[in-house]
Amino acid sequence: MDTLHLDLIGGRIRVTGDSPRIREGVLGAVPLLACAPFDAPPDLAYDFRTLAPGESIPDFSTYRSEAGSAAQDFEFLRKGSERWVVVGGRSAARFALDEGSVRVSVHRDHLEDPWTIGHRLFFLPLLEWMRCRGLYPLHGSSFLAGGRGVVVCGPSGVGKSTATLAAIAAGCPFAADDTLFAMRKGETIVLRPFPEPVKVGAETARFFPELRDRLRSIGPKYLLSEEALPPPGRVSEVVPDVLLFPEIADRERSRFDPLTGEEAMVRLLPQSVLPSDRDQVEAHIEILADLVRQAPAYRLRFGRDPRDLPSRIAGLAPGTSRIA
């Protein structure tokens, strides 16, 4: 494969591998990050290698597991300064973040699975690298409504992208569709968006016919072109003022119910905090707790009025713009 050069929030990432399938998997996870080669050394370098027939990943019986959940299809392992992400017991990524290197061994079965390559073997070490730099992932979409920063959090299928597409259709500045990074700027928590395209299902696209000619079909989802984003395009940093946790409800009109900080954290943590070293997990939880203290949280019970959402959301946190 050709070498991939990627830029992510000021960091230079280089990816090399021995198969074009590697490129397909990585670009499937980060489709908007490909860039021209850089002259300076990379901050983080990946080296993907396909396991030979009969070859297997190392024996991890002496390593300590940081898995966190038996329901996950991957496992974090650690021994001393050595960290691994192991997928299905067959493929593994070893990362030494102090050296800025990730070495990935890919089983031939996983070579035919671009999602595992991109979202597990590439993306999980990347998230850990970001946390080491003080940027903590948050699973959510974000836009500005009435000049205020809105974050919509929750698992897939609850309406994050519906709220985001409604905001885009209303001309609200857009930040992120699925992943943000929380960081501290003085006493304030700010969010940096992961640059990925807006993806929506057919049911969501049906509500916004004016955007239909700007949506491209990719399997069961539709992709919104970057050119379709309201001016000035993707916002690079947002100060969050409102947290929304949507759920689908059989209602004509959407409803907003205030949540306590504890209720917001119960909803936020499972979607954002991955298993890792105890210090990293504690720091991640702490910054999300400060985020919840900074921005009031609401449960959004989705009705059949998505077009009204941006104006109603703006009314939850009136004020002047807080784009960082």
C-alpha positions, 0 to 999 in steps of 0.5 A, a space after each residue: 500500500 502507499 504510505 498514508 499521511 494524516 493530520 489530526 488536531 495538530 498531530 502528524 500520523 503516518 501509516 505504512 502496511 503490506 496490503 492495500 486492504 490496510 489503506 481501505 480500512 484506515 481511510 474507512 475510519 478517517 475518510 477526511 484526514 488524508 493529506 500530502 506527505 509532511 517533511 517533519 518526522 511523524 508524531 505517531 507512526 503505524 506499521 501494519 503487517 499481515 501475519 503469515 500462514 500459521 503465524 499467531 500473535 504473542 502469548 498474552 497469558 502474563 499480561 494484565 487485562 484492562 478489558 473492562 467489559 466482556 461484551 467488547 470484541 477487543 481487549 486492552 492488555 498491559 505489561 510494564 510500559 507495553 500496551 496492546 489492543 487484541 481483537 478476537 485473539 487473532 490480531 493485535 496492535 502493540 503501542 509504545 506511545 512514549 516512542 510514538 509507534 504502533 506495530 500492528 499484526 493483522 490476521 488474514 481473516 481480519 484483512 478482509 474486514 476493513 472495519 476491524 482494521 480501521 476502528 479497532 487496530 488503528 482507531 483504538 491506539 489513536 484514541 489512547 495517544 490522544 488521551 496522553 496528549 490531554 484530549 479525551 474522546 466523547 461519543 457525540 455530535 455537536 453544532 451551534 444553536 443560537 450561537 451556543 455550543 450543543 453536544 448530543 450524546 448517546 449510542 448509535 440509533 438514538 437520534 444524534 445525527 437527526 438532531 445534527 442534520 436538522 441543525 445543518 438544514 437550519 443553517 447552524 454551524 456544525 462541528 462533529 457528527 460522532 466523535 469529539 475530544 474534550 480538553 481544558 483551556 484554563 478553567 473551561 472545557 472546550 471540544 475539538 471535533 474529529 473530522 468525519 463526514 455526517 452520516 445519516 440513515 434513510 429515515 432521517 434523510 426523508 425529513 430533509 428533502 432539500 438536502 437529498 441531492 447533497 447526500 451520497 448513498 454508502 450502503 445503508 447510510 447516506 453521507 453529507 458532503 462537506 460542501 453542504 455544511 453551512 458557512 463557515 464550514 466545520 467549526 474547529 472548536 466549541 465551548 459546550 453550553 448544553 448536553 442532550 441525551 436523545 431517545 426516540 419517543 412516539 410523540 408529535 412534539 419533542 420534549 426536553 427534561 432536565 437531568 441531574 449531573 449524576 444522571 448525565 454522567 450515567 449516560 455519558 460514561 459508557 459511551 465515551 470512556 474506554 478501558 485503559 490505565 487507571 490514571 488515564 481512566 480517572 483523568 477521563 472521568 474527571 474531565 467529563 464530570 467538569 463538562 457536566 458541571 459546565 453545561 446543563 443536561 437534558 433528556 431529549 424525547 424525540 418527536 416528529 418535529 425534527 425541524 423545530 429542534 434547533 430553535 427550541 434547543 437555542 432556547 435552553 441556553 440563551 446568550 451570545 456566541 461562545 465559539 472558542 
